[in-house]
Amino acid sequence: MKKVILLLCLFAATVITFKANAANMPADTGKAAAAPAAPAPPPSTDVPLTFSGSVDTYYKYDFSGHANIPTSFGNENNSVSIGMFDLGAKKTVGNASFVGELSFGPRSDQSIPTAGYHIQNLYVSLNLSSKFNLTMGYMSTFIGYEVISPASNFNYSTSYLFTNGPFQNAGLKGTYTFSDKVSLMAGIFNDKWNVYTSSAYVNTFGAQLTITPVKNWTAYLNVASGYTSGTEFDLTTTYQITDAFKLGLNAADFTAGAHYTGGFSGVALYPQLAVSKAVTLGIRAEYFMDKSGTYGAYPTTGPFGNVFGPGPGESVTGLTFTANIKAGPLTLIPEIRFDSSSKSDYFTDNNMAATSSATQFLFAAVYAF
């Protein structure tokens, strides 16, 4: 209990110390912040080659004394560690464009299962009309709320839903924009997630319906279904309720594909409050459950070899308190995370004895350009 109180005091002190720094709002959270696809530019449009990216580093301390929470990235304990260097380039000439994104570092290595490659995105796109776009290549997934790049997430640590969902999809997709409130994407993708070559067939169907019912509220209804990769239904939505308060939600259900049984389901809520132009406070409250079967029982059997959860029929609840403190292009991220499992031996304590809960403190610095 003393450790938890000390941790909360440290979190509060960090926020107060940096509250006066900078004058820019924190970067928005995840892909839920994106608006529906805009109409295509006129044929004469020529956008120069532009670059963007990020660099991140962090310190994490797990109160067990060792890495204990099995979600993606930020796994090194009691160490000043590095995340990744991310560099993206894009260019548009007329109705044609390309996007390329490379990444290097531990966070990159954990997000790309193909050894020796550093490609996060590599695709070409063509506007066939002002409403219809075709895109082909290797793309960040359209499913879920959180993304790989820490510059586009509010929380530095990641959710169980993110860890278990796809990171990238390779394929061909078409997007039709009906209006500024509704668009629909549908495509075919490789049979497995996160790889740019098919091991058997291009047999996964994916679709995303984007709806903006009112100003500042956007919802994404997603599905990806394939014989090998399984089927995931996903809802991602964000609503900027006031200038200071935003609410995000991610809910998903996954059923394993061929050679696996079980799957997972879960929901995560993301309330965020801007207390000044420089400081935003937020919470991620997540409930994640493994379905009965072998999918969650053996961490190496999933489509990406992820650690999926506490085990068949078990659940885990995570509560993460995060602050984003802006200093120009630099975002400082103090974070406290409490995870609790319905399985009594999912985590281990500082004596390596089985326990049902885990607590960690993290402080990250993310520079976006």
N, C-alpha and C positions, 0 to 999 in steps of 0.2 A: 504494500500500500504506500509506503514511503517513496518507493521508486516511481510510482504512478504520479504522486503529488509533485515530486521533483520534476518529472517530465512535463507536467502541465505548466509548472512555473517557468521552466526553460522555454517552452513554446510561447507563452505569453510575453516573456521578456524579449524574445527575439522579434516578435511582431512590433512591440512598442518601440524598440531600439531603432528599427528601420522605417517606421511609419512616415517620417518626415521626408524620406528620400524620394526624388523623382516626381514627375508630373503626368505620366502616361498611364492609361488603364492597362490592366493585365491582359495578356493574350487570351483570346477566347478559347473555349474548351472543346476540343475534339471536332469531329466532322459534323456534329449536330449544329454547329454554328453556321454552316454553309447555307447559302441561299439557293433556290432553284436555279437551274442552268439559265444563263442569260441568252437572249437571241444572238445569233451569229453576227459578227461584224460585217460591214460591206466588203466586197471582193478586193477593194483597193487597200485594205488595212495591211500595214506592215509594222509589226511590233518588234523592236530591236531585241536581241538576245539579252535576257536578264538572268541574274543569279540570285539565289537566296539560300539560307541554310541556318545551322545552329551548332553550338558547341556546349557541352554540359559536363559538369563534374558534381560529385556529391560525397557526403559523409553519412554513413548509416550506423546506428548502434541498436542491436537487438538485445533486449534485457535478459535473454537466455545466454548471451555471450557467444552466440553463433548464429549464422543465417538460419531462419526458422519459418519464414512465410513464403510459400512456394509459388508466388506469382512472378511474372516476367520482369527482368531487369532489376538493377539496384540490389544485387544479391550479396555483394561483398560486405562483410561486417567489421565494424570498428576500424575503418580504413578510409582515408581520403582517396577516393576512386574516381575513375573517368567513365563517362557514358559513351558518347560517340561524336564524331565530326560528321555533319550531314551537309551535303552540297547538292542543290538542285539547279537545273537550267531549263529555260523554256523560250520558245520563239514562235511567232505567228507571222505567216505571210499569206495574205488573202484569206482563204477559208481553211488553210491547212496549218497545223501546228504540231509541235512535239514537246514532250516533257521527259527529262532524264534526271535521275536522282541517285547519287552515290553516297555511301556511308561507311565509316571506319570506326572501329572501337568495340569494346565488349558488348554494348547495347546493340550495335549493328550485328555482331556475330550471332547473338541470340535470336535475332529477328529474321535471319536469312539462313535456312538450313543447307543450302548448297555451298559446300566448302570452297573457299577461294574466290567467291564472288561477293561483290559489295553493292549490288543493284537493289534499290528500293522501288524505283519506278522507271520504266522505259517503254514509252508508248507514243503512237502517232494518232492524230485526230483530224477529222475532216467534217466541216459543216456543209452538208448537202443542201441545206436551205436555212432560212432564219430560225427554223423551229427544230430541225432534225440534224443530229450529230452522230457520227460513227467514230468509235475509238477502238484501237487494237494494240495489244502488247501486254506488258506485265505491270499491274496496277495495284496500288494500295486498296485493300478491300473496301467495299461499300457497306459492310456489316459492322455494327457496333458503334459505341460512343467515343471510346478512347483510341488513340493512334500510336504509332511507334515513336515519332519524333516528340521529345519532351517539350519542345517549343509550342506545340499545338495542344498540349494537355494542361489542365489546371493542376491536377495531382501529379506528383513525380512518380510515386509508386503506382502500380497498375492493378486493375481489378481481376477477379477470377474469370469474369465474363470475357474480358479482353484476352487473357492468357489462353483460354480455351477456344476462342473463335479464330477465324482465319486472319492472317496478317496481310497476305497478298492473294490476288487472283490473276491468272493469265488467261486472256481470251479476247473475244470480240463482242462489243456491246453497242447498242444504239439507244440514244436518248431523244425522246420527243417532248418538246415543251409546248403544252397546250395553252398555258397562260402564265402570268407571273405568280399564280397560286398553285398550279398543278403541272407536274412533269412525270414522265414514266421512262425508266430504263429497263431494258431486257437484253440478255446476252447469253452466250455459251462460253464455258470456261473449261480449263483442263480438269482432269478427273481428280486431282489432289490439290489441296490448298498449298500456297506458299512456294510453289515451284514453277519455273517458267517453261518446263518441258513436261509433256504428258507421259506417264508411264504405261498407259494403255489407250485411252480414248479421250477426246474432248466431249465429255458426256455430263457435265454439270450445268444445270440451268440456274441463272441468277436474275433477279428482278428487284427494282426499287421504285416504289411510288412515293413521290415527294409532294407534300401538301403544305401550303401556308394558309391556314384558315383565316387568320387575322394578322395584322402587322406585328412583327417581332416573335411570332410563334410558327415554328416549322417542325413537321413530323415526317419521319422516314419509315415506311413499311417495307421491310427487306425479306427476301427469301433466297436461299442457295440450296440446291438439292442435286445430289449426284450419287450414283451407285457406290462409288468408292469413298467419297468424302462425307456422305451422310446428308442429312437435311437440317438446316437451321432456319427458324423463323425469328425475326428480330424487329423490335420497335425501338427507334431512337428519336428522341424529341427534345427540343429546348424552347423555352419561352422566356423572353426578356420582359418580365412583368412590369418592372419600373426601370428607371435609369440605373438604379443601384442594385436591384434584386433580379437574379436569373435563376430559373429552375430547369434542370435537365433530368432526363429519365432514360434508362436503357433496360429493356426486358427481352429475354431470349429463351428459346427452347430448342435443344439440339437432340437429334436421334442419330446414333452412329450408323455408318454405312456398312458395306460388305466386310466380313471378317471380324466385326466387333459387335458387341451388344451394349445396351444401355445408352448413356448420353448425359446431358445435364440440362438444368433449367435455372433461371435466376433473374433477379431484378436489382438495379442499382439506382439510387436517387442522388442527384447532385445539386443541392441548393448552394448559391453563392451570393454574398453580399459585399458590395463595394463600400467600404467605410471612409474612403477618401479617394482622390485621384491616383494615389500611389499604391494603396493597399486594398486587397480583396480577400475576404475570409470565406472558406467553403468547407463543406462536409461531403464525403462520399459514404453513403450507407448502403451496404450490399448484402444480399442474401443469395447464396449459391448452393445448389443441391445436385449431387450425383444421382443419376437414375440407377436402379438396380441393374447389374450386368458387369461385364469385364472391362467396360470402357474406362471407368474411373478406378478400377481396382489395381491396374498395372500402368504406372506412369509412362512406360515406353511404348504402349500399344496404340496410342492415339495417332491421328493424322500428322501431327507435328512433333510427337514425342514429348508433349507438355506434361507437367504435373497437374492433373485435372482437378483434383479435389480430395476430400477426406475419405472417399470410398463408397461403394455401392449403397445407395439408400441413405447416406449420411449427408450432413449439411455443414456449411460454415457461414458465419456472419462477420462482416468486417465493417469497422467504423473508423474512418480516416479524417482527421482534422488538418486542414491545409491552409496556409496563407501564401498569397502571391504578392511580392513587394517589388515594384518596378523602379528601376534606376536607368532610365533611357532604354536601350536595347537589352539590358541585363535584368533578369527576373530572379529574385532570391526566394527560395521555397522552403520554409520550415514546415515540418509535417510530423504528426503523431498518429500512429496506427494501432488499433486494438482489434485482433481477430480472435474469434471463439468458435470452436467446432463442437458438433454434437457427438463426435467421436473422441473418447477420452485420451487416445494416444496419438492424435494427429500431429501435435507439436511436442517439443521437448523443452524442459527447463534448463537452468544453468548447471544442473547435475546430470544432464542427459536423461533424466527420468521422464516418462510419458506424462503429458498434460494436455488439456483441452483448449488452452489459450496461449496467445503470444502477443507481445507488445514491442514496438520498435519506434525509434526516433530517427528522423532523417532531415538533413539540411542540404539542399541542392542549389546550384547556381547555373542558370541557363542563359546563354547569350545568343540572341537571334539576329540575323542580318538579312 
